[in-house]
Amino acid sequence: MSTQTTATLKAVQSSAKNAKKETSLTLLVLFTTTGTLVCCIAFAMMANLLAAGLAGVTVPLILKKFDIDPALAGGVILTTVTDVVGIFAFLGTATLLLG
């Protein structure tokens, strides 16, 4: 092997060792903060499911009282309610827990 090839091989091996150290450090940081993040996501999902269930029941009943076809307008309103509650539940919980 030539000197240049040996130097290149050593540089690649050194960079691979540094990449392994950085990856393990990143995983360590990720796994130590994961518990809070998991709780945040779980709470947001439960709040979103609860809001979707309540809106799925009440929106068609309210639309029927106003003589509006629930099949036409219910999907749009239900999707909007679910999206808004989901975003605010996740971001609000993340703000409170992760500060």
Biopython code that builds the backbone (N, CA, C, O; Angstrom):
import numpy as np
from Bio.PDB.StructureBuilder import StructureBuilder

atoms = [
    (1, "MET", "N", (0.836, -1.183, 0.000)),
    (1, "MET", "CA", (0.000, 0.000, 0.000)),
    (1, "MET", "C", (0.872, 1.234, 0.000)),
    (1, "MET", "O", (1.955, 1.267, 0.584)),
    (2, "SER", "N", (0.372, 2.224, -0.661)),
    (2, "SER", "CA", (1.133, 3.467, -0.692)),
    (2, "SER", "C", (0.870, 4.274, 0.577)),
    (2, "SER", "O", (-0.074, 3.991, 1.315)),
    (3, "THR", "N", (1.689, 5.255, 0.821)),
    (3, "THR", "CA", (1.557, 6.097, 2.006)),
    (3, "THR", "C", (0.250, 6.883, 1.985)),
    (3, "THR", "O", (-0.393, 7.070, 3.018)),
    (4, "GLN", "N", (-0.126, 7.331, 0.818)),
    (4, "GLN", "CA", (-1.358, 8.117, 0.698)),
    (4, "GLN", "C", (-2.581, 7.242, 0.996)),
    (4, "GLN", "O", (-3.516, 7.689, 1.660)),
    (5, "THR", "N", (-2.576, 6.007, 0.511)),
    (5, "THR", "CA", (-3.692, 5.095, 0.762)),
    (5, "THR", "C", (-3.784, 4.771, 2.243)),
    (5, "THR", "O", (-4.882, 4.724, 2.796)),
    (6, "THR", "N", (-2.660, 4.548, 2.888)),
    (6, "THR", "CA", (-2.639, 4.254, 4.320)),
    (6, "THR", "C", (-3.153, 5.444, 5.122)),
    (6, "THR", "O", (-3.908, 5.266, 6.077)),
    (7, "ALA", "N", (-2.758, 6.633, 4.750)),
    (7, "ALA", "CA", (-3.226, 7.838, 5.444)),
    (7, "ALA", "C", (-4.728, 8.017, 5.258)),
    (7, "ALA", "O", (-5.435, 8.384, 6.196)),
    (8, "THR", "N", (-5.206, 7.760, 4.058)),
    (8, "THR", "CA", (-6.644, 7.873, 3.791)),
    (8, "THR", "C", (-7.419, 6.845, 4.597)),
    (8, "THR", "O", (-8.468, 7.162, 5.158)),
    (9, "LEU", "N", (-6.918, 5.620, 4.663)),
    (9, "LEU", "CA", (-7.565, 4.563, 5.429)),
    (9, "LEU", "C", (-7.619, 4.913, 6.911)),
    (9, "LEU", "O", (-8.640, 4.688, 7.560)),
    (10, "LYS", "N", (-6.536, 5.458, 7.453)),
    (10, "LYS", "CA", (-6.517, 5.865, 8.864)),
    (10, "LYS", "C", (-7.498, 7.005, 9.121)),
    (10, "LYS", "O", (-8.154, 7.037, 10.161)),
    (11, "ALA", "N", (-7.599, 7.931, 8.186)),
    (11, "ALA", "CA", (-8.533, 9.049, 8.335)),
    (11, "ALA", "C", (-9.976, 8.550, 8.333)),
    (11, "ALA", "O", (-10.802, 9.036, 9.106)),
    (12, "VAL", "N", (-10.279, 7.591, 7.476)),
    (12, "VAL", "CA", (-11.632, 7.033, 7.418)),
    (12, "VAL", "C", (-11.951, 6.282, 8.703)),
    (12, "VAL", "O", (-13.053, 6.416, 9.236)),
    (13, "GLN", "N", (-11.010, 5.498, 9.207)),
    (13, "GLN", "CA", (-11.227, 4.769, 10.451)),
    (13, "GLN", "C", (-11.424, 5.728, 11.624)),
    (13, "GLN", "O", (-12.282, 5.501, 12.476)),
    (14, "SER", "N", (-10.634, 6.790, 11.666)),
    (14, "SER", "CA", (-10.776, 7.782, 12.733)),
    (14, "SER", "C", (-12.126, 8.464, 12.668)),
    (14, "SER", "O", (-12.766, 8.679, 13.698)),
    (15, "SER", "N", (-12.563, 8.804, 11.472)),
    (15, "SER", "CA", (-13.857, 9.462, 11.323)),
    (15, "SER", "C", (-14.994, 8.522, 11.676)),
    (15, "SER", "O", (-16.020, 8.963, 12.193)),
    (16, "ALA", "N", (-14.826, 7.216, 11.402)),
    (16, "ALA", "CA", (-15.855, 6.240, 11.775)),
    (16, "ALA", "C", (-15.959, 6.129, 13.288)),
    (16, "ALA", "O", (-17.063, 6.018, 13.822)),
    (17, "LYS", "N", (-14.818, 6.158, 13.997)),
    (17, "LYS", "CA", (-14.833, 6.104, 15.466)),
    (17, "LYS", "C", (-15.530, 7.331, 16.034)),
    (17, "LYS", "O", (-16.319, 7.216, 16.972)),
    (18, "ASN", "N", (-15.248, 8.505, 15.477)),
    (18, "ASN", "CA", (-15.892, 9.736, 15.945)),
    (18, "ASN", "C", (-17.384, 9.696, 15.680)),
    (18, "ASN", "O", (-18.169, 10.161, 16.506)),
    (19, "ALA", "N", (-17.794, 9.147, 14.536)),
    (19, "ALA", "CA", (-19.216, 9.051, 14.208)),
    (19, "ALA", "C", (-19.924, 8.132, 15.189)),
    (19, "ALA", "O", (-21.055, 8.407, 15.590)),
    (20, "LYS", "N", (-19.265, 7.034, 15.583)),
    (20, "LYS", "CA", (-19.867, 6.125, 16.560)),
    (20, "LYS", "C", (-20.041, 6.818, 17.903)),
    (20, "LYS", "O", (-21.069, 6.648, 18.559)),
    (21, "LYS", "N", (-19.046, 7.598, 18.321)),
    (21, "LYS", "CA", (-19.143, 8.317, 19.591)),
    (21, "LYS", "C", (-20.272, 9.338, 19.550)),
    (21, "LYS", "O", (-21.039, 9.458, 20.505)),
    (22, "GLU", "N", (-20.378, 10.079, 18.436)),
    (22, "GLU", "CA", (-21.431, 11.083, 18.313)),
    (22, "GLU", "C", (-22.804, 10.431, 18.277)),
    (22, "GLU", "O", (-23.752, 10.946, 18.869)),
    (23, "THR", "N", (-22.918, 9.299, 17.585)),
    (23, "THR", "CA", (-24.196, 8.604, 17.499)),
    (23, "THR", "C", (-24.611, 8.098, 18.869)),
    (23, "THR", "O", (-25.773, 8.236, 19.251)),
    (24, "SER", "N", (-23.679, 7.511, 19.617)),
    (24, "SER", "CA", (-24.038, 7.007, 20.937)),
    (24, "SER", "C", (-24.384, 8.141, 21.885)),
    (24, "SER", "O", (-25.250, 7.978, 22.743)),
    (25, "LEU", "N", (-23.733, 9.280, 21.751)),
    (25, "LEU", "CA", (-24.074, 10.430, 22.585)),
    (25, "LEU", "C", (-25.469, 10.942, 22.226)),
    (25, "LEU", "O", (-26.255, 11.291, 23.107)),
    (26, "THR", "N", (-25.768, 10.985, 20.940)),
    (26, "THR", "CA", (-27.098, 11.421, 20.502)),
    (26, "THR", "C", (-28.166, 10.480, 21.017)),
    (26, "THR", "O", (-29.209, 10.932, 21.492)),
    (27, "LEU", "N", (-27.925, 9.165, 20.932)),
    (27, "LEU", "CA", (-28.899, 8.196, 21.436)),
    (27, "LEU", "C", (-29.070, 8.307, 22.943)),
    (27, "LEU", "O", (-30.181, 8.156, 23.451)),
    (28, "LEU", "N", (-27.990, 8.568, 23.661)),
    (28, "LEU", "CA", (-28.077, 8.734, 25.103)),
    (28, "LEU", "C", (-28.956, 9.926, 25.462)),
    (28, "LEU", "O", (-29.816, 9.824, 26.336)),
    (29, "VAL", "N", (-28.746, 11.041, 24.799)),
    (29, "VAL", "CA", (-29.558, 12.228, 25.049)),
    (29, "VAL", "C", (-31.006, 11.971, 24.674)),
    (29, "VAL", "O", (-31.917, 12.388, 25.389)),
    (30, "LEU", "N", (-31.227, 11.283, 23.552)),
    (30, "LEU", "CA", (-32.586, 10.991, 23.100)),
    (30, "LEU", "C", (-33.309, 10.101, 24.093)),
    (30, "LEU", "O", (-34.469, 10.360, 24.414)),
    (31, "PHE", "N", (-32.654, 9.055, 24.588)),
    (31, "PHE", "CA", (-33.317, 8.128, 25.486)),
    (31, "PHE", "C", (-33.533, 8.695, 26.875)),
    (31, "PHE", "O", (-34.441, 8.245, 27.573)),
    (32, "THR", "N", (-32.750, 9.651, 27.302)),
    (32, "THR", "CA", (-32.979, 10.234, 28.620)),
    (32, "THR", "C", (-34.132, 11.231, 28.613)),
    (32, "THR", "O", (-34.745, 11.464, 29.654)),
    (33, "THR", "N", (-34.434, 11.814, 27.476)),
    (33, "THR", "CA", (-35.561, 12.752, 27.405)),
    (33, "THR", "C", (-36.800, 12.106, 26.798)),
    (33, "THR", "O", (-37.833, 12.763, 26.666)),
    (34, "THR", "N", (-36.715, 10.841, 26.428)),
    (34, "THR", "CA", (-37.824, 10.186, 25.742)),
    (34, "THR", "C", (-39.030, 9.998, 26.637)),
    (34, "THR", "O", (-40.162, 10.094, 26.163)),
    (35, "GLY", "N", (-38.826, 9.734, 27.914)),
    (35, "GLY", "CA", (-39.955, 9.490, 28.810)),
    (35, "GLY", "C", (-40.924, 10.658, 28.852)),
    (35, "GLY", "O", (-42.138, 10.461, 28.800)),
    (36, "THR", "N", (-40.413, 11.842, 28.943)),
    (36, "THR", "CA", (-41.264, 13.034, 28.959)),
    (36, "THR", "C", (-41.947, 13.227, 27.618)),
    (36, "THR", "O", (-43.123, 13.586, 27.554)),
    (37, "LEU", "N", (-41.209, 12.988, 26.557)),
    (37, "LEU", "CA", (-41.782, 13.131, 25.220)),
    (37, "LEU", "C", (-42.878, 12.104, 24.981)),
    (37, "LEU", "O", (-43.903, 12.420, 24.376)),
    (38, "VAL", "N", (-42.674, 10.888, 25.446)),
    (38, "VAL", "CA", (-43.693, 9.837, 25.295)),
    (38, "VAL", "C", (-44.954, 10.212, 26.055)),
    (38, "VAL", "O", (-46.060, 10.024, 25.548)),
    (39, "CYS", "N", (-44.806, 10.735, 27.254)),
    (39, "CYS", "CA", (-45.977, 11.161, 28.036)),
    (39, "CYS", "C", (-46.713, 12.293, 27.334)),
    (39, "CYS", "O", (-47.943, 12.331, 27.324)),
    (40, "CYS", "N", (-45.965, 13.204, 26.756)),
    (40, "CYS", "CA", (-46.559, 14.326, 26.038)),
    (40, "CYS", "C", (-47.368, 13.832, 24.844)),
    (40, "CYS", "O", (-48.504, 14.262, 24.646)),
    (41, "ILE", "N", (-46.801, 12.946, 24.056)),
    (41, "ILE", "CA", (-47.491, 12.419, 22.877)),
    (41, "ILE", "C", (-48.697, 11.582, 23.280)),
    (41, "ILE", "O", (-49.753, 11.676, 22.655)),
    (42, "ALA", "N", (-48.548, 10.761, 24.325)),
    (42, "ALA", "CA", (-49.655, 9.913, 24.775)),
    (42, "ALA", "C", (-50.830, 10.758, 25.252)),
    (42, "ALA", "O", (-51.979, 10.466, 24.922)),
    (43, "PHE", "N", (-50.547, 11.807, 26.028)),
    (43, "PHE", "CA", (-51.634, 12.669, 26.503)),
    (43, "PHE", "C", (-52.318, 13.372, 25.337)),
    (43, "PHE", "O", (-53.544, 13.478, 25.310)),
    (44, "ALA", "N", (-51.543, 13.849, 24.385)),
    (44, "ALA", "CA", (-52.124, 14.539, 23.231)),
    (44, "ALA", "C", (-52.994, 13.597, 22.412)),
    (44, "ALA", "O", (-54.049, 13.996, 21.917)),
    (45, "MET", "N", (-52.560, 12.355, 22.268)),
    (45, "MET", "CA", (-53.364, 11.386, 21.515)),
    (45, "MET", "C", (-54.678, 11.075, 22.236)),
    (45, "MET", "O", (-55.731, 10.987, 21.604)),
    (46, "MET", "N", (-54.612, 10.911, 23.549)),
    (46, "MET", "CA", (-55.839, 10.625, 24.298)),
    (46, "MET", "C", (-56.803, 11.811, 24.249)),
    (46, "MET", "O", (-58.008, 11.624, 24.083)),
    (47, "ALA", "N", (-56.282, 13.015, 24.390)),
    (47, "ALA", "CA", (-57.133, 14.208, 24.317)),
    (47, "ALA", "C", (-57.752, 14.338, 22.926)),
    (47, "ALA", "O", (-58.920, 14.703, 22.794)),
    (48, "ASN", "N", (-56.970, 14.038, 21.896)),
    (48, "ASN", "CA", (-57.462, 14.128, 20.537)),
    (48, "ASN", "C", (-58.556, 13.086, 20.280)),
    (48, "ASN", "O", (-59.562, 13.392, 19.640)),
    (49, "LEU", "N", (-58.367, 11.872, 20.768)),
    (49, "LEU", "CA", (-59.384, 10.836, 20.601)),
    (49, "LEU", "C", (-60.667, 11.186, 21.351)),
    (49, "LEU", "O", (-61.768, 10.953, 20.853)),
    (50, "LEU", "N", (-60.522, 11.740, 22.534)),
    (50, "LEU", "CA", (-61.699, 12.148, 23.306)),
    (50, "LEU", "C", (-62.455, 13.265, 22.591)),
    (50, "LEU", "O", (-63.682, 13.231, 22.497)),
    (51, "ALA", "N", (-61.721, 14.251, 22.090)),
    (51, "ALA", "CA", (-62.359, 15.354, 21.366)),
    (51, "ALA", "C", (-63.027, 14.858, 20.085)),
    (51, "ALA", "O", (-64.116, 15.315, 19.739)),
    (52, "ALA", "N", (-62.385, 13.930, 19.383)),
    (52, "ALA", "CA", (-62.972, 13.391, 18.154)),
    (52, "ALA", "C", (-64.247, 12.615, 18.454)),
    (52, "ALA", "O", (-65.222, 12.710, 17.709)),
    (53, "GLY", "N", (-64.246, 11.850, 19.539)),
    (53, "GLY", "CA", (-65.449, 11.109, 19.910)),
    (53, "GLY", "C", (-66.601, 12.020, 20.289)),
    (53, "GLY", "O", (-67.738, 11.824, 19.860)),
    (54, "LEU", "N", (-66.284, 13.029, 21.107)),
    (54, "LEU", "CA", (-67.347, 13.973, 21.507)),
    (54, "LEU", "C", (-67.869, 14.777, 20.324)),
    (54, "LEU", "O", (-69.078, 14.966, 20.182)),
    (55, "ALA", "N", (-66.968, 15.248, 19.481)),
    (55, "ALA", "CA", (-67.397, 16.023, 18.316)),
    (55, "ALA", "C", (-68.144, 15.142, 17.324)),
    (55, "ALA", "O", (-69.081, 15.600, 16.671)),
    (56, "GLY", "N", (-67.737, 13.885, 17.206)),
    (56, "GLY", "CA", (-68.417, 12.974, 16.286)),
    (56, "GLY", "C", (-69.840, 12.669, 16.698)),
    (56, "GLY", "O", (-70.678, 12.337, 15.859)),
    (57, "VAL", "N", (-70.115, 12.779, 17.982)),
    (57, "VAL", "CA", (-71.475, 12.550, 18.466)),
    (57, "VAL", "C", (-72.294, 13.837, 18.423)),
    (57, "VAL", "O", (-73.440, 13.826, 17.975)),
    (58, "THR", "N", (-71.717, 14.940, 18.883)),
    (58, "THR", "CA", (-72.504, 16.164, 19.039)),
    (58, "THR", "C", (-72.692, 16.963, 17.748)),
    (58, "THR", "O", (-73.740, 17.582, 17.563)),
    (59, "VAL", "N", (-71.711, 16.963, 16.859)),
    (59, "VAL", "CA", (-71.825, 17.766, 15.633)),
    (59, "VAL", "C", (-73.013, 17.339, 14.770)),
    (59, "VAL", "O", (-73.776, 18.202, 14.335)),
    (60, "PRO", "N", (-73.199, 16.046, 14.504)),
    (60, "PRO", "CA", (-74.381, 15.680, 13.704)),
    (60, "PRO", "C", (-75.708, 16.011, 14.392)),
    (60, "PRO", "O", (-76.680, 16.375, 13.729)),
    (61, "LEU", "N", (-75.743, 15.886, 15.717)),
    (61, "LEU", "CA", (-76.986, 16.221, 16.421)),
    (61, "LEU", "C", (-77.300, 17.713, 16.316)),
    (61, "LEU", "O", (-78.450, 18.098, 16.102)),
    (62, "ILE", "N", (-76.281, 18.543, 16.466)),
    (62, "ILE", "CA", (-76.483, 19.992, 16.366)),
    (62, "ILE", "C", (-76.861, 20.378, 14.940)),
    (62, "ILE", "O", (-77.756, 21.200, 14.742)),
    (63, "LEU", "N", (-76.204, 19.806, 13.958)),
    (63, "LEU", "CA", (-76.522, 20.122, 12.560)),
    (63, "LEU", "C", (-77.935, 19.678, 12.210)),
    (63, "LEU", "O", (-78.628, 20.358, 11.454)),
    (64, "LYS", "N", (-78.363, 18.556, 12.746)),
    (64, "LYS", "CA", (-79.733, 18.072, 12.473)),
    (64, "LYS", "C", (-80.774, 19.030, 13.049)),
    (64, "LYS", "O", (-81.831, 19.233, 12.451)),
    (65, "LYS", "N", (-80.474, 19.627, 14.225)),
    (65, "LYS", "CA", (-81.410, 20.600, 14.822)),
    (65, "LYS", "C", (-81.584, 21.826, 13.940)),
    (65, "LYS", "O", (-82.664, 22.417, 13.898)),
    (66, "PHE", "N", (-80.508, 22.218, 13.225)),
    (66, "PHE", "CA", (-80.563, 23.373, 12.335)),
    (66, "PHE", "C", (-80.990, 23.000, 10.919)),
    (66, "PHE", "O", (-80.849, 23.807, 10.000)),
    (67, "ASP", "N", (-81.504, 21.802, 10.734)),
    (67, "ASP", "CA", (-81.950, 21.285, 9.432)),
    (67, "ASP", "C", (-80.848, 21.348, 8.366)),
    (67, "ASP", "O", (-81.111, 21.670, 7.208)),
    (68, "ILE", "N", (-79.628, 21.041, 8.770)),
    (68, "ILE", "CA", (-78.505, 20.931, 7.846)),
    (68, "ILE", "C", (-78.144, 19.456, 7.759)),
    (68, "ILE", "O", (-78.111, 18.764, 8.776)),
    (69, "ASP", "N", (-77.876, 18.977, 6.564)),
    (69, "ASP", "CA", (-77.542, 17.574, 6.382)),
    (69, "ASP", "C", (-76.189, 17.280, 7.053)),
    (69, "ASP", "O", (-75.164, 17.812, 6.627)),
    (70, "PRO", "N", (-76.178, 16.440, 8.093)),
    (70, "PRO", "CA", (-74.926, 16.155, 8.798)),
    (70, "PRO", "C", (-73.891, 15.449, 7.912)),
    (70, "PRO", "O", (-72.691, 15.575, 8.154)),
    (71, "ALA", "N", (-74.328, 14.727, 6.916)),
    (71, "ALA", "CA", (-73.393, 14.015, 6.052)),
    (71, "ALA", "C", (-72.583, 14.990, 5.199)),
    (71, "ALA", "O", (-71.452, 14.686, 4.819)),
    (72, "LEU", "N", (-73.150, 16.152, 4.897)),
    (72, "LEU", "CA", (-72.444, 17.118, 4.061)),
    (72, "LEU", "C", (-71.480, 17.994, 4.855)),
    (72, "LEU", "O", (-70.350, 18.225, 4.423)),
    (73, "ALA", "N", (-71.917, 18.480, 6.007)),
    (73, "ALA", "CA", (-71.118, 19.449, 6.749)),
    (73, "ALA", "C", (-70.365, 18.833, 7.929)),
    (73, "ALA", "O", (-69.429, 19.438, 8.450)),
    (74, "GLY", "N", (-70.761, 17.656, 8.342)),
    (74, "GLY", "CA", (-70.168, 17.066, 9.547)),
    (74, "GLY", "C", (-68.696, 16.738, 9.414)),
    (74, "GLY", "O", (-67.930, 16.935, 10.358)),
    (75, "GLY", "N", (-68.286, 16.243, 8.257)),
    (75, "GLY", "CA", (-66.894, 15.851, 8.065)),
    (75, "GLY", "C", (-65.929, 17.012, 8.179)),
    (75, "GLY", "O", (-64.858, 16.888, 8.773)),
    (76, "VAL", "N", (-66.315, 18.145, 7.606)),
    (76, "VAL", "CA", (-65.451, 19.326, 7.643)),
    (76, "VAL", "C", (-65.305, 19.841, 9.068)),
    (76, "VAL", "O", (-64.200, 20.150, 9.513)),
    (77, "ILE", "N", (-66.404, 19.930, 9.768)),
    (77, "ILE", "CA", (-66.370, 20.440, 11.145)),
    (77, "ILE", "C", (-65.622, 19.472, 12.054)),
    (77, "ILE", "O", (-64.826, 19.896, 12.893)),
    (78, "LEU", "N", (-65.870, 18.185, 11.894)),
    (78, "LEU", "CA", (-65.203, 17.185, 12.730)),
    (78, "LEU", "C", (-63.691, 17.185, 12.502)),
    (78, "LEU", "O", (-62.921, 17.096, 13.458)),
    (79, "THR", "N", (-63.271, 17.281, 11.261)),
    (79, "THR", "CA", (-61.838, 17.323, 10.959)),
    (79, "THR", "C", (-61.186, 18.565, 11.550)),
    (79, "THR", "O", (-60.081, 18.498, 12.089)),
    (80, "THR", "N", (-61.875, 19.699, 11.447)),
    (80, "THR", "CA", (-61.332, 20.950, 11.996)),
    (80, "THR", "C", (-61.192, 20.865, 13.510)),
    (80, "THR", "O", (-60.159, 21.246, 14.061)),
    (81, "VAL", "N", (-62.217, 20.373, 14.180)),
    (81, "VAL", "CA", (-62.171, 20.251, 15.645)),
    (81, "VAL", "C", (-61.042, 19.316, 16.065)),
    (81, "VAL", "O", (-60.285, 19.621, 16.987)),
    (82, "THR", "N", (-60.935, 18.186, 15.389)),
    (82, "THR", "CA", (-59.903, 17.212, 15.742)),
    (82, "THR", "C", (-58.504, 17.776, 15.517)),
    (82, "THR", "O", (-57.620, 17.577, 16.350)),
    (83, "ASP", "N", (-58.292, 18.472, 14.410)),
    (83, "ASP", "CA", (-56.976, 19.049, 14.124)),
    (83, "ASP", "C", (-56.600, 20.128, 15.130)),
    (83, "ASP", "O", (-55.471, 20.155, 15.621)),
    (84, "VAL", "N", (-57.525, 21.003, 15.435)),
    (84, "VAL", "CA", (-57.239, 22.105, 16.364)),
    (84, "VAL", "C", (-56.962, 21.576, 17.763)),
    (84, "VAL", "O", (-56.011, 22.009, 18.413)),
    (85, "VAL", "N", (-57.779, 20.651, 18.226)),
    (85, "VAL", "CA", (-57.565, 20.089, 19.560)),
    (85, "VAL", "C", (-56.247, 19.314, 19.602)),
    (85, "VAL", "O", (-55.516, 19.392, 20.590)),
    (86, "GLY", "N", (-55.940, 18.573, 18.550)),
    (86, "GLY", "CA", (-54.696, 17.811, 18.515)),
    (86, "GLY", "C", (-53.461, 18.689, 18.578)),
    (86, "GLY", "O", (-52.528, 18.407, 19.329)),
    (87, "ILE", "N", (-53.457, 19.745, 17.795)),
    (87, "ILE", "CA", (-52.303, 20.655, 17.788)),
    (87, "ILE", "C", (-52.140, 21.331, 19.142)),
    (87, "ILE", "O", (-51.039, 21.375, 19.690)),
    (88, "PHE", "N", (-53.245, 21.863, 19.686)),
    (88, "PHE", "CA", (-53.135, 22.558, 20.964)),
    (88, "PHE", "C", (-52.817, 21.604, 22.110)),
    (88, "PHE", "O", (-52.097, 21.976, 23.036)),
    (89, "ALA", "N", (-53.340, 20.384, 22.065)),
    (89, "ALA", "CA", (-53.034, 19.416, 23.126)),
    (89, "ALA", "C", (-51.560, 19.048, 23.093)),
    (89, "ALA", "O", (-50.914, 18.990, 24.140)),
    (90, "PHE", "N", (-51.017, 18.799, 21.906)),
    (90, "PHE", "CA", (-49.611, 18.418, 21.818)),
    (90, "PHE", "C", (-48.689, 19.572, 22.175)),
    (90, "PHE", "O", (-47.783, 19.415, 22.993)),
    (91, "LEU", "N", (-48.913, 20.730, 21.565)),
    (91, "LEU", "CA", (-48.007, 21.856, 21.814)),
    (91, "LEU", "C", (-48.148, 22.386, 23.243)),
    (91, "LEU", "O", (-47.159, 22.784, 23.859)),
    (92, "GLY", "N", (-49.366, 22.391, 23.763)),
    (92, "GLY", "CA", (-49.570, 22.840, 25.135)),
    (92, "GLY", "C", (-48.916, 21.917, 26.144)),
    (92, "GLY", "O", (-48.285, 22.371, 27.098)),
    (93, "THR", "N", (-49.071, 20.615, 25.930)),
    (93, "THR", "CA", (-48.449, 19.655, 26.829)),
    (93, "THR", "C", (-46.933, 19.709, 26.720)),
    (93, "THR", "O", (-46.233, 19.633, 27.730)),
    (94, "ALA", "N", (-46.425, 19.839, 25.508)),
    (94, "ALA", "CA", (-44.973, 19.926, 25.319)),
    (94, "ALA", "C", (-44.411, 21.180, 26.003)),
    (94, "ALA", "O", (-43.334, 21.140, 26.596)),
    (95, "THR", "N", (-45.144, 22.279, 25.915)),
    (95, "THR", "CA", (-44.701, 23.502, 26.566)),
    (95, "THR", "C", (-44.673, 23.346, 28.082)),
    (95, "THR", "O", (-43.740, 23.807, 28.739)),
    (96, "LEU", "N", (-45.686, 22.702, 28.631)),
    (96, "LEU", "CA", (-45.730, 22.522, 30.082)),
    (96, "LEU", "C", (-44.683, 21.534, 30.573)),
    (96, "LEU", "O", (-44.028, 21.782, 31.585)),
    (97, "LEU", "N", (-44.516, 20.408, 29.868)),
    (97, "LEU", "CA", (-43.606, 19.373, 30.347)),
    (97, "LEU", "C", (-42.150, 19.616, 29.996)),
    (97, "LEU", "O", (-41.257, 19.359, 30.802)),
    (98, "LEU", "N", (-41.914, 20.112, 28.787)),
    (98, "LEU", "CA", (-40.538, 20.292, 28.337)),
    (98, "LEU", "C", (-40.011, 21.705, 28.561)),
    (98, "LEU", "O", (-38.817, 21.969, 28.422)),
    (99, "GLY", "N", (-40.921, 22.600, 28.907)),
    (99, "GLY", "CA", (-40.631, 23.937, 29.319)),
    (99, "GLY", "C", (-39.769, 24.768, 28.501)),
    (99, "GLY", "O", (-39.514, 25.921, 28.848)),
]
sb = StructureBuilder()
sb.init_structure("model")
sb.init_model(0)
sb.init_chain("A")
sb.init_seg("    ")
for serial, (resi, resn, name, xyz) in enumerate(atoms, 1):
    if name == "N":
        sb.init_residue(resn, " ", resi, " ")
    sb.init_atom(name, np.array(xyz, "f"), 0.0, 1.0, " ", f" {name:<3s}", serial, name[0])
structure = sb.get_structure()
